[in-house]
Amino acid sequence: VIGIENSGRDMTGSTVSTTNTYIPGNAHNMEFSVNIMSPDGSYGDSVAITFPIGVTILAAGPDELGSGSGSYGPEPFNGIDGQTISWGTNANDIAGGLFGSLTVWATLSFDSSLSGPLSVSYHVSDDGWNTPVDVDGNFNINQRDLTDGNLLGYNIYVDGSSISANSYFIEQTSYIITGLTNDQSYTFGVTAAYYPSYESNPMEVTVLPTWLYGDISGTITDPNGIQLDSAIIRAGNKIDTTGYDGTYFLDNLEPGAHTISVQRLNFENDYEEVTVIAQSDAVVQDFVLTPVLARPGGLKATPGDHQVDLIWNAPGTSTSYDLAYYDDNLEAQIGCGGGCEFGVRFTPLGYPAELTTILISVQGTASVTSGSVIAFIDDAGSIEGPGSLTPVTLATALNLPSSTGGILTQYEVDVSAAGIVVNSGDVYIMIQENNSGFLAIANDIDPQSPEYYDRNWAGLGTGSYSTL
């Protein structure tokens, strides 16, 4: 246990220990408790454990130790450095994340020549709130006291082999064997091993590993059949980019329906819903992308007697249109307070496109009194969010409460003065509440529209964004 015994910024008395024992010539998963306590809230910023020669560190964790966020912990795992595992950096920056009862683990291999108690050293550091104090100490890993007939662990044999699949005794009652071929039959036998060299007959089971996930592959071409490179294909958090041959591959997808999106510069985006099957062969889904072409604009329809009169503007002619991704019914609200922001990724119907007006719809408990609107232009249409893009302020000091009774309330905001022109790709429009109330954006939730899931984005005011 690592602990602070006395008050004040004093690490004196800190210790590290384990109750686990070892068997020479075997490997063990061991836990080491970390328990940093201080009556005045002192935090540690690093802990290191060094094992003696003859002990090989096979693995260790966790990846992060302690608590906190940002620069104030948790402390990262520094990896295996020879005989040492460690977490955090002795930076004395008053930003340690080690406090309270914590646990670290390591898988250790013990040479057959070892015997008796093994001395392990440790180093603990506080975070330098007052006078930095580093403490060094030692603890023992004791050899397991064995008598004739004591259970050592288990062995696993595959297809009747006389050589076990495990290099060391398995001390748990479960084990995962990897590297097998799906749909091929295997017979596994589990035996119990006893001190000093007894082994039971095997308990056997025959099983076929099966496919739990599926894959999607395909080729991206233009209307002339020419393969397109640099196309970005997404299915959830799975992403691939085509090379010169225009092919893509998305693997290890959960069985079921997935919305596949494809984007490439100077081409229209495309979407397709694909059903993934847990099998060896990938489901094939090809895409033919249409080049971005100027569209007719300002289409209007006038109904007549047994006819409809259509009129539109020629491509390239200046016209205006509305762009939205919801139906006429907004059934709910979505939002938060405390510095959050919500927004939408818009893809113009043609280019160039100038942004002139935005419509903000709120309802329910909306109460923002000093909101603002920012825009991000993504010329590449990467759909990776606005986090790496440069924001442009469109409007500030917006009062965005809902009307009495929380009914739907809409605010039209003229943003033409910002001069936002989208020449390709997308534009992200984000509404910020600036800690001035609750941002309750009106939300369309019925029916669900998976093809629009990657258009809704949220941020917590830290510069990072994610889809909803």
C-alpha positions as CSV (number, residue, x, y, z in Angstrom):
1,V,0.0,0.0,0.0
2,I,1.2,3.5,-0.7
3,G,-0.1,5.7,2.1
4,I,0.5,9.0,3.8
5,E,0.6,8.4,7.5
6,N,0.9,11.9,8.9
7,S,-0.6,15.3,8.3
8,G,1.0,18.0,6.2
9,R,2.7,17.7,2.9
10,D,4.8,14.8,4.0
11,M,5.1,11.5,2.1
12,T,7.2,9.9,4.8
13,G,5.9,6.4,5.7
14,S,4.6,5.6,2.1
15,T,4.8,1.9,1.3
16,V,4.1,-0.5,-1.5
17,S,3.1,-4.2,-0.9
18,T,1.3,-7.2,-2.3
19,T,-0.2,-10.2,-0.8
20,N,0.4,-12.3,-3.9
21,T,3.1,-15.1,-3.9
22,Y,5.2,-16.7,-6.6
23,I,6.2,-20.2,-7.7
24,P,9.7,-20.4,-9.2
25,G,9.6,-21.2,-13.0
26,N,6.0,-19.9,-13.4
27,A,4.2,-16.7,-14.3
28,H,1.6,-14.9,-12.2
29,N,-0.8,-12.1,-12.5
30,M,-0.2,-9.9,-9.4
31,E,-2.0,-6.9,-7.9
32,F,-0.4,-4.1,-6.0
33,S,-2.6,-1.7,-4.0
34,V,-2.1,2.0,-4.2
35,N,-3.7,3.9,-1.3
36,I,-2.7,7.6,-1.1
37,M,-4.4,9.4,1.7
38,S,-3.6,12.8,3.2
39,P,-5.7,14.9,5.7
40,D,-4.9,18.1,3.7
41,G,-5.5,16.6,0.3
42,S,-2.0,16.1,-0.9
43,Y,-1.8,14.2,-4.2
44,G,1.0,12.1,-5.7
45,D,2.2,12.6,-9.2
46,S,4.2,9.4,-9.8
47,V,4.8,5.9,-8.6
48,A,7.4,3.3,-9.8
49,I,7.9,-0.3,-8.9
50,T,11.3,-2.1,-9.8
51,F,11.6,-5.8,-9.7
52,P,14.8,-7.8,-9.2
53,I,16.8,-9.7,-11.8
54,G,15.2,-13.0,-12.6
55,V,11.7,-11.5,-12.7
56,T,10.5,-10.7,-16.2
57,I,7.6,-8.2,-16.7
58,L,5.3,-9.5,-19.4
59,A,2.5,-7.0,-19.1
60,A,1.2,-4.3,-16.7
61,G,-1.6,-1.8,-16.2
62,P,-3.8,0.1,-16.0
63,D,-3.2,2.6,-18.9
64,E,-4.2,5.4,-16.5
65,L,-3.9,5.6,-12.7
66,G,-5.8,8.0,-10.4
67,S,-8.4,10.6,-11.2
68,G,-8.8,14.1,-12.6
69,S,-9.0,15.6,-16.0
70,G,-6.8,17.6,-18.3
71,S,-3.4,18.5,-16.7
72,Y,-4.7,17.4,-13.3
73,G,-4.4,13.6,-13.8
74,P,-5.0,10.8,-14.1
75,E,-1.4,9.7,-14.4
76,P,-0.5,7.8,-17.6
77,F,1.2,4.4,-17.6
78,N,4.8,4.9,-18.8
79,G,5.2,1.3,-20.1
80,I,7.8,-1.3,-19.2
81,D,11.3,0.0,-18.8
82,G,13.6,-3.0,-18.1
83,Q,12.7,-4.1,-14.6
84,T,10.5,-1.1,-13.8
85,I,6.9,-0.2,-14.3
86,S,5.7,3.3,-13.5
87,W,2.8,5.8,-13.7
88,G,3.0,9.6,-13.9
89,T,6.0,11.9,-14.0
90,N,7.7,13.5,-11.0
91,A,7.1,16.9,-12.4
92,N,6.3,18.7,-9.1
93,D,3.7,20.8,-11.0
94,I,0.9,20.7,-8.3
95,A,-1.2,18.7,-10.7
96,G,-0.9,15.1,-9.5
97,G,-3.8,12.7,-10.0
98,L,-2.8,10.0,-7.4
99,F,-5.1,10.0,-4.4
100,G,-7.2,7.5,-2.5
101,S,-7.3,3.7,-2.9
102,L,-5.9,2.6,-6.3
103,T,-4.8,-0.7,-7.8
104,V,-2.1,-1.6,-10.3
105,W,-1.3,-5.0,-11.8
106,A,1.5,-6.8,-13.5
107,T,2.0,-10.2,-15.2
108,L,5.4,-11.4,-14.0
109,S,7.5,-14.5,-15.0
110,F,9.7,-15.8,-12.2
111,D,12.9,-17.7,-13.2
112,S,13.2,-21.2,-11.9
113,S,16.4,-20.3,-10.1
114,L,14.7,-17.9,-7.7
115,S,13.7,-18.8,-4.2
116,G,12.6,-17.2,-0.9
117,P,11.4,-13.6,-0.5
118,L,12.2,-11.3,-3.4
119,S,12.9,-7.7,-2.5
120,V,11.1,-5.2,-4.7
121,S,11.8,-1.5,-4.6
122,Y,9.4,1.4,-5.1
123,H,9.5,5.2,-5.6
124,V,6.7,7.6,-4.7
125,S,6.5,11.3,-5.3
126,D,4.1,14.0,-4.2
127,D,3.1,16.7,-6.7
128,G,5.2,19.5,-5.2
129,W,2.4,21.5,-3.6
130,N,4.8,22.5,-0.8
131,T,8.3,21.1,-0.4
132,P,8.6,18.2,-2.9
133,V,9.1,14.9,-1.0
134,D,10.2,11.7,-2.7
135,V,10.1,8.4,-0.8
136,D,12.0,5.2,-1.7
137,G,11.4,1.9,0.0
138,N,11.2,-1.9,-0.4
139,F,8.7,-4.7,0.0
140,N,8.8,-8.5,-0.5
141,I,7.1,-10.9,-2.9
142,N,7.1,-14.2,-0.9
143,Q,7.6,-17.6,-2.4
144,R,4.5,-19.8,-2.2
145,D,4.7,-22.4,0.6
146,L,3.9,-25.7,-1.1
147,T,3.4,-29.2,0.2
148,D,2.8,-32.4,-1.7
149,G,-0.5,-32.3,-3.6
150,N,-1.1,-28.6,-3.5
151,L,-2.9,-27.3,-6.6
152,L,-0.5,-25.3,-8.9
153,G,-2.9,-24.4,-11.6
154,Y,-4.2,-25.7,-14.9
155,N,-2.9,-26.8,-18.3
156,I,-4.7,-26.7,-21.7
157,Y,-4.0,-29.2,-24.5
158,V,-5.3,-28.8,-28.1
159,D,-6.3,-31.8,-30.3
160,G,-4.5,-34.3,-28.1
161,S,-1.1,-32.6,-28.2
162,S,1.3,-33.6,-25.5
163,I,2.5,-30.0,-25.2
164,S,0.3,-27.6,-23.4
165,A,-1.0,-24.4,-25.2
166,N,-0.1,-22.3,-22.1
167,S,3.6,-21.6,-21.2
168,Y,2.8,-21.3,-17.5
169,F,0.3,-22.7,-15.2
170,I,-3.1,-21.0,-15.5
171,E,-4.2,-19.9,-12.0
172,Q,-7.6,-18.7,-13.0
173,T,-10.6,-20.9,-14.0
174,S,-10.9,-19.3,-17.5
175,Y,-8.5,-18.8,-20.4
176,I,-8.8,-17.4,-24.0
177,I,-7.0,-19.3,-26.7
178,T,-6.3,-17.1,-29.8
179,G,-5.0,-17.6,-33.3
180,L,-7.6,-20.3,-34.2
181,T,-9.4,-20.7,-37.5
182,N,-13.1,-20.1,-37.6
183,D,-15.4,-23.0,-38.6
184,Q,-12.6,-25.5,-37.9
185,S,-13.2,-28.1,-35.1
186,Y,-10.9,-28.2,-32.1
187,T,-10.8,-30.4,-29.1
188,F,-9.6,-28.8,-25.9
189,G,-8.5,-30.7,-22.8
190,V,-8.0,-29.0,-19.4
191,T,-6.0,-30.7,-16.7
192,A,-5.2,-29.8,-13.1
193,A,-1.5,-29.7,-12.1
194,Y,-0.4,-30.4,-8.5
195,Y,2.9,-30.0,-6.6
196,P,5.5,-31.3,-7.2
197,S,4.7,-33.0,-10.6
198,Y,1.2,-34.5,-10.6
199,E,-1.4,-33.9,-13.3
200,S,-5.0,-35.1,-13.6
201,N,-6.6,-36.6,-16.7
202,P,-8.1,-34.0,-19.0
203,M,-11.7,-32.9,-19.1
204,E,-12.3,-32.4,-22.9
205,V,-14.7,-30.4,-25.0
206,T,-15.0,-30.0,-28.8
207,V,-16.0,-26.7,-30.3
208,L,-15.9,-24.7,-33.6
209,P,-14.8,-21.0,-33.3
210,T,-17.3,-18.9,-35.2
211,W,-17.6,-15.5,-36.8
212,L,-18.9,-12.8,-34.4
213,Y,-18.3,-9.9,-36.8
214,G,-18.5,-9.1,-40.4
215,D,-16.8,-6.9,-43.0
216,I,-17.8,-4.6,-45.9
217,S,-15.7,-4.0,-49.0
218,G,-16.1,-2.4,-52.3
219,T,-14.9,-0.1,-55.0
220,I,-15.5,3.7,-55.5
221,T,-15.7,4.9,-59.1
222,D,-17.0,7.8,-61.1
223,P,-19.8,7.4,-63.7
224,N,-17.2,6.4,-66.3
225,G,-16.0,3.5,-64.2
226,I,-12.7,5.2,-63.3
227,Q,-11.5,4.2,-59.8
228,L,-11.4,7.1,-57.4
229,D,-8.6,7.5,-54.8
230,S,-8.8,9.6,-51.6
231,A,-12.4,8.8,-51.1
232,I,-13.3,8.6,-47.4
233,I,-15.7,5.7,-46.4
234,R,-17.3,5.6,-42.9
235,A,-19.4,3.1,-41.0
236,G,-19.8,4.4,-37.4
237,N,-16.2,4.9,-36.1
238,K,-14.7,2.6,-38.8
239,I,-13.0,4.7,-41.5
240,D,-11.0,3.8,-44.6
241,T,-9.6,5.8,-47.5
242,T,-9.3,4.5,-51.0
243,G,-5.9,4.2,-52.8
244,Y,-5.2,4.2,-56.5
245,D,-7.4,1.2,-57.1
246,G,-10.5,2.8,-55.5
247,T,-11.1,-0.1,-53.1
248,Y,-12.0,0.1,-49.4
249,F,-12.4,-2.4,-46.5
250,L,-14.2,-1.9,-43.2
251,D,-13.7,-4.8,-40.9
252,N,-14.9,-6.2,-37.5
253,L,-18.4,-4.6,-37.8
254,E,-21.3,-5.7,-35.6
255,P,-23.9,-7.8,-37.5
256,G,-26.9,-5.7,-38.5
257,A,-27.6,-2.6,-40.5
258,H,-24.9,0.0,-41.0
259,T,-25.1,3.4,-42.8
260,I,-22.1,3.6,-45.1
261,S,-21.1,7.2,-46.1
262,V,-18.7,8.1,-48.9
263,Q,-17.1,11.5,-49.4
264,R,-14.6,12.8,-52.0
265,L,-13.5,16.3,-52.9
266,N,-15.4,17.6,-56.0
267,F,-17.9,14.7,-55.9
268,E,-21.4,14.5,-54.3
269,N,-21.6,12.6,-51.1
270,D,-23.3,9.2,-51.1
271,Y,-24.9,7.0,-48.5
272,E,-26.1,3.4,-48.5
273,E,-27.6,1.2,-45.7
274,V,-25.8,-2.2,-45.7
275,T,-26.6,-5.3,-43.7
276,V,-23.5,-6.8,-42.2
277,I,-23.4,-10.6,-41.7
278,A,-21.1,-12.5,-39.4
279,Q,-19.2,-14.6,-41.9
280,S,-15.8,-15.0,-43.6
281,D,-16.7,-13.2,-46.8
282,A,-17.1,-9.4,-46.8
283,V,-20.4,-7.9,-47.9
284,V,-19.7,-6.1,-51.2
285,Q,-21.0,-2.5,-51.6
286,D,-19.7,-0.5,-54.5
287,F,-20.4,3.3,-55.0
288,V,-20.5,5.4,-58.1
289,L,-20.0,9.0,-57.2
290,T,-21.4,11.9,-59.2
291,P,-19.2,14.9,-59.8
292,V,-20.3,18.1,-58.2
293,L,-22.2,20.0,-60.9
294,A,-24.0,23.3,-60.8
295,R,-27.7,22.7,-60.3
296,P,-30.7,24.6,-61.5
297,G,-31.9,26.9,-58.7
298,G,-35.0,28.6,-57.4
299,L,-37.4,25.8,-58.5
300,K,-41.0,26.9,-58.1
301,A,-44.3,25.1,-58.8
302,T,-47.7,26.7,-59.6
303,P,-50.6,24.3,-59.7
304,G,-53.1,24.6,-62.5
305,D,-56.0,22.8,-64.1
306,H,-54.7,19.3,-64.8
307,Q,-51.2,20.7,-64.9
308,V,-48.3,22.1,-62.9
309,D,-46.2,25.1,-64.1
310,L,-42.5,24.6,-63.1
311,I,-40.1,27.5,-63.3
312,W,-36.4,27.6,-62.3
313,N,-33.2,29.5,-62.7
314,A,-30.3,28.3,-64.9
315,P,-27.2,26.9,-63.2
316,G,-24.9,29.6,-61.9
317,T,-27.7,32.1,-61.6
318,S,-28.0,33.7,-58.2
319,T,-30.9,32.3,-56.2
320,S,-31.7,31.4,-52.6
321,Y,-33.0,28.3,-51.0
322,D,-33.6,26.8,-47.5
323,L,-31.5,23.8,-46.3
324,A,-32.7,21.7,-43.4
325,Y,-32.5,18.0,-42.3
326,Y,-35.8,17.6,-40.3
327,D,-39.5,17.2,-41.0
328,D,-42.3,19.6,-39.9
329,N,-42.6,18.0,-36.5
330,L,-40.0,18.7,-33.7
331,E,-40.9,16.3,-31.0
332,A,-38.2,17.0,-28.3
333,Q,-35.4,19.3,-27.2
334,I,-31.7,18.7,-26.9
335,G,-29.2,20.9,-25.1
336,C,-27.3,21.7,-22.0
337,G,-25.9,24.4,-19.9
338,G,-22.4,25.3,-18.7
339,G,-20.5,26.2,-21.8
340,C,-21.9,23.7,-24.3
341,E,-22.7,24.1,-28.0
342,F,-24.8,22.2,-30.5
343,G,-24.8,22.5,-34.3
344,V,-25.3,20.9,-37.7
345,R,-23.1,20.1,-40.7
346,F,-24.7,21.5,-43.8
347,T,-23.8,20.5,-47.4
348,P,-24.9,23.1,-50.0
349,L,-26.8,21.9,-53.0
350,G,-24.3,23.5,-55.3
351,Y,-21.2,25.7,-55.2
352,P,-20.3,28.4,-54.5
353,A,-22.9,29.0,-51.8
354,E,-23.2,32.1,-49.7
355,L,-24.7,31.8,-46.2
356,T,-27.1,34.6,-45.5
357,T,-29.6,33.6,-42.8
358,I,-29.9,30.9,-40.2
359,L,-33.1,29.8,-38.4
360,I,-32.7,28.7,-34.7
361,S,-35.5,26.7,-33.3
362,V,-35.9,26.2,-29.5
363,Q,-38.6,24.8,-27.2
364,G,-39.1,23.4,-23.7
365,T,-36.8,24.9,-21.1
366,A,-34.7,27.1,-23.4
367,S,-33.3,30.1,-21.4
368,V,-30.2,31.4,-23.1
369,T,-29.7,35.1,-22.7
370,S,-26.3,35.7,-24.4
371,G,-25.8,33.1,-27.1
372,S,-23.6,33.2,-30.1
373,V,-23.3,31.5,-33.5
374,I,-20.0,30.4,-35.1
375,A,-19.3,28.7,-38.5
376,F,-16.6,26.4,-39.7
377,I,-15.9,25.8,-43.4
378,D,-14.6,22.3,-44.3
379,D,-13.7,22.5,-48.0
380,A,-12.7,18.8,-48.1
381,G,-16.1,17.6,-46.7
382,S,-14.2,15.3,-44.5
383,I,-17.1,14.8,-41.9
384,E,-14.4,14.8,-39.2
385,G,-16.1,17.6,-37.3
386,P,-15.1,21.2,-36.8
387,G,-12.4,20.7,-34.1
388,S,-9.4,21.3,-36.4
389,L,-11.1,24.1,-38.5
390,T,-11.0,27.9,-37.9
391,P,-14.2,29.4,-36.5
392,V,-15.8,32.5,-37.9
393,T,-18.2,34.4,-35.6
394,L,-21.6,35.0,-37.2
395,A,-23.6,36.5,-34.3
396,T,-23.2,37.4,-30.6
397,A,-25.4,38.4,-27.6
398,L,-28.4,36.4,-28.8
399,N,-31.4,36.1,-26.5
400,L,-32.8,32.6,-27.2
401,P,-35.5,31.7,-24.7
402,S,-38.6,29.6,-25.5
403,S,-42.0,31.2,-25.4
404,T,-44.4,30.9,-22.4
405,G,-45.3,27.2,-21.9
406,G,-42.1,26.0,-23.6
407,I,-43.7,26.0,-27.1
408,L,-41.6,26.0,-30.2
409,T,-40.0,29.4,-30.8
410,Q,-37.9,30.3,-33.8
411,Y,-35.3,33.1,-34.3
412,E,-34.2,34.2,-37.7
413,V,-30.7,35.6,-37.7
414,D,-29.2,37.6,-40.5
415,V,-25.5,36.5,-40.9
416,S,-24.9,37.9,-44.4
417,A,-22.4,40.5,-43.0
418,A,-20.0,37.7,-42.2
419,G,-19.5,37.0,-45.9
420,I,-19.4,33.2,-45.5
421,V,-19.0,31.5,-48.9
422,V,-18.7,27.7,-49.2
423,N,-16.8,26.8,-52.4
424,S,-16.8,23.0,-51.7
425,G,-17.5,20.6,-49.0
426,D,-19.5,21.5,-45.9
427,V,-20.2,24.3,-43.4
428,Y,-20.7,23.6,-39.7
429,I,-23.1,26.0,-37.8
430,M,-22.7,25.8,-34.0
431,I,-24.9,27.6,-31.4
432,Q,-23.1,28.5,-28.2
433,E,-24.9,29.2,-24.9
434,N,-21.8,30.8,-23.2
435,N,-22.9,29.9,-19.7
436,S,-26.0,32.2,-20.0
437,G,-28.8,29.6,-19.6
438,F,-30.0,26.3,-21.0
439,L,-29.7,25.7,-24.7
440,A,-32.8,23.7,-25.7
441,I,-32.6,23.2,-29.4
442,A,-35.8,21.8,-30.9
443,N,-35.1,18.2,-32.0
444,D,-36.7,16.0,-34.6
445,I,-36.6,12.4,-33.3
446,D,-39.4,10.6,-35.2
447,P,-38.8,9.0,-37.5
448,Q,-35.1,8.3,-36.9
449,S,-32.9,9.2,-39.9
450,P,-29.5,7.3,-39.7
451,E,-28.3,9.1,-42.9
452,Y,-28.3,12.3,-40.9
453,Y,-26.5,11.0,-37.7
454,D,-23.2,12.4,-38.8
455,R,-24.7,15.9,-39.3
456,N,-25.4,16.6,-35.6
457,W,-22.4,17.8,-33.6
458,A,-21.9,18.9,-30.0
459,G,-19.0,20.5,-28.0
460,L,-18.3,21.3,-24.4
461,G,-16.6,24.6,-25.0
462,T,-13.1,22.9,-25.0
463,G,-12.5,23.0,-28.7
464,S,-13.3,19.3,-29.2
465,Y,-16.5,18.1,-30.9
466,S,-18.3,14.8,-31.4
467,T,-21.4,13.5,-33.2
468,L,-24.6,12.9,-31.2
